[in-house]
Amino acid sequence: MWLFVEKAILAMVILRLISGFIEITAALLMLKFNELEKAIMINTSLALVGPLILIATTTVGLLGMVDRISFPRLACIVGGVTLILIGVKMR
């Protein structure tokens, strides 16, 4: 199972681990500062991390399978990610 890990999957895993580390660090900073205003500022800055990681991991995944996916399917995936980002931004 662990003999061969595809590079794209490894990159996606690393990006998600970095994202998780950032989230945990932010939570610990909120505890450390123990101030509502600072906690809100930290939480708001996390709003940038989520979409960036989503875009990065999706891009890495798509680049990893670009030779195995048709253009119409690629367009559907890109459109779906775009709609997710639009939906998140509109709330």
C-alpha positions as CSV (number, residue, x, y, z in Angstrom):
1,M,0.0,0.0,0.0
2,W,2.7,2.5,0.9
3,L,5.2,1.3,-1.7
4,F,4.1,3.9,-4.3
5,V,2.3,7.1,-3.5
6,E,1.4,9.2,-6.5
7,K,3.0,12.6,-6.4
8,A,-0.2,14.5,-6.9
9,I,-1.8,12.7,-3.9
10,L,1.2,13.3,-1.8
11,A,1.1,17.1,-2.6
12,M,-2.6,17.2,-1.8
13,V,-2.1,15.4,1.5
14,I,0.7,17.9,2.4
15,L,-1.5,20.9,1.5
16,R,-4.3,19.5,3.7
17,L,-1.8,18.9,6.6
18,I,-0.5,22.4,6.3
19,S,-4.1,23.7,6.4
20,G,-4.9,21.6,9.5
21,F,-1.7,22.9,11.2
22,I,-2.8,26.5,10.4
23,E,-6.3,25.8,11.9
24,I,-4.9,24.3,15.0
25,T,-2.4,27.1,15.4
26,A,-5.2,29.6,15.1
27,A,-7.3,27.9,17.7
28,L,-4.3,27.9,20.1
29,L,-3.7,31.6,19.4
30,M,-7.3,32.3,20.3
31,L,-6.9,30.5,23.6
32,K,-3.6,32.3,24.3
33,F,-4.9,35.8,23.6
34,N,-8.3,35.1,25.4
35,E,-9.8,38.3,23.8
36,L,-13.0,38.2,21.7
37,E,-11.8,40.9,19.3
38,K,-8.5,39.1,18.6
39,A,-10.2,35.8,18.3
40,I,-12.6,37.2,15.6
41,M,-9.6,38.7,13.8
42,I,-7.8,35.3,13.8
43,N,-11.0,33.6,12.7
44,T,-11.5,36.1,9.9
45,S,-8.0,35.6,8.6
46,L,-8.8,31.8,8.4
47,A,-11.5,32.7,5.8
48,L,-8.6,33.2,3.3
49,V,-6.9,29.9,4.1
50,G,-9.9,27.6,3.3
51,P,-10.6,28.7,-0.2
52,L,-6.9,28.9,-1.1
53,I,-6.3,25.3,0.1
54,L,-9.4,24.2,-1.8
55,I,-8.2,25.8,-5.0
56,A,-4.6,24.5,-4.5
57,T,-5.6,20.9,-3.8
58,T,-8.1,20.8,-6.6
59,T,-5.5,22.2,-9.0
60,V,-2.9,19.7,-8.0
61,G,-5.4,16.9,-8.3
62,L,-6.6,18.0,-11.8
63,L,-3.0,18.5,-13.0
64,G,-2.3,14.9,-11.7
65,M,-5.1,13.5,-13.9
66,V,-5.0,15.9,-16.8
67,D,-4.0,13.1,-19.2
68,R,-6.9,10.9,-18.0
69,I,-9.8,13.4,-18.1
70,S,-11.7,14.8,-21.0
71,F,-12.1,18.6,-21.5
72,P,-15.9,18.6,-20.8
73,R,-15.3,16.9,-17.5
74,L,-12.5,19.3,-16.6
75,A,-14.8,22.2,-17.5
76,C,-17.5,20.7,-15.2
77,I,-15.1,20.4,-12.3
78,V,-13.7,23.9,-12.7
79,G,-17.3,25.2,-12.9
80,G,-18.2,23.3,-9.8
81,V,-15.3,24.7,-7.8
82,T,-16.2,28.2,-9.1
83,L,-19.8,27.8,-7.9
84,I,-18.6,26.6,-4.5
85,L,-16.4,29.7,-4.1
86,I,-19.2,32.0,-5.3
87,G,-21.6,30.4,-2.8
88,V,-19.2,30.7,0.1
89,K,-18.5,34.3,-0.8
90,M,-22.2,35.3,-0.9
91,R,-23.0,34.4,2.6
